[in-house]
């Protein structure tokens, strides 16, 4: 056995499979990855647990539980780890690349077509505006689903509201994450919690835009160069902060791209909408944002940053994470961070809604369409629910926003 091979587990029964066949298997999963993480995980479970018996159901459930606390798309992380169980870390790399490649290529082609034939053209304005309204409905539903699990008590709800207010006030992204995590972790110790609030409030004041210490360029809307490194860091930030679903990456990627005037809110929302109809993790919207900001190199940079944490955590740190999951103190910190993420997404939703509604001459029209899309978001089930809502939004937009 080479040093690159993962130590065996009695519940793990990887097949004898070549690297090429392994890559093609996960490439096929990537081509069929419609419907979001629930549908993607169900597909992987059916194929590799129920049919091919790569691992048993109990081991798969433990694996999924660990992946749910990691940053990054859960289905992609599962593919990386399962590929690693079969053929070591090279297998994990190939499995992860195979799963993400179809969506990445499709999004590149769509971004090129959008930039060439749609951006700045009035003919498709109604369609894209309708899509943007539909995306708002999908994000509202995502916030409700995430919040249902992430905000089980009043303390976490209040922390989420604080994080929402901080985001709307353009406090740097890491401040509410750190504050809510530390405060909730120390909530059982009132004096310590008060001390943490004082210290972190002082830090927040120091880095507030305009005080000379914070990164005001991100919030100013003033155009700065979209370098490859800056785009990679934007993607990496989104990848590291993707907790509880890909929607949690939206505010952080938007902050770095729209906030630096690399693209508009409307274009950003179009990218999220287009990602929702592709066979890929939703974070593939980062590829679109990167292309619109910096062309092919920008798309590659954002995508590499976005998916790097999923590869690294799944391939290198997984063996140590099961012990970490049992740490109750860390649980409270992560619960606080999750509350901040819900608040941040909600703030970003409000900002995107404002940018979308301002494009319409009559605010009642997008409001009515939003209500219809929200009805669909709550009533429709299955892997085709999101594409159906987006298609309805696009068709309705073509009719309503002429």
Buried (B, 14 or more C-beta within 10 A) or exposed (E): EEEEBBEEEEEBBBEEBEBEEBBBBBBBBBBBBBBBBEBBBEBBBEBBBEEBEBBBEEBBEBBBEBBBBBBBBBBBBBBBBBBBBBBBBBBBBBBBBBBBBBBBBBBBEBBBEBBEEBBEEEEBBBBBBBBBBBBBBBBBBBBEBBBEEBBEEEBBBBBBBBBBEBBBEBBBBBBBBBBBBBBBBBBEEEEBBEEBBEEBEEBBEEBBBEEEEBBBBBBBEEEEEBBBEBBBBBBBBBBBBBBBBBBBBBBBBBBBBBBBBBBBBBBBBBBBBBBBBBBBBBBBBBBBBBBBBBBEBBBBBBBBBBBBBBBBBBBEEBEEBEEEBEEEEBBBBBBBBBBBBBBBBBBBBBBBBEBBBEBBEEEEBBEBBBEBBBEBBEEBEEBBBBBBBBBBBBBBBBEBBE
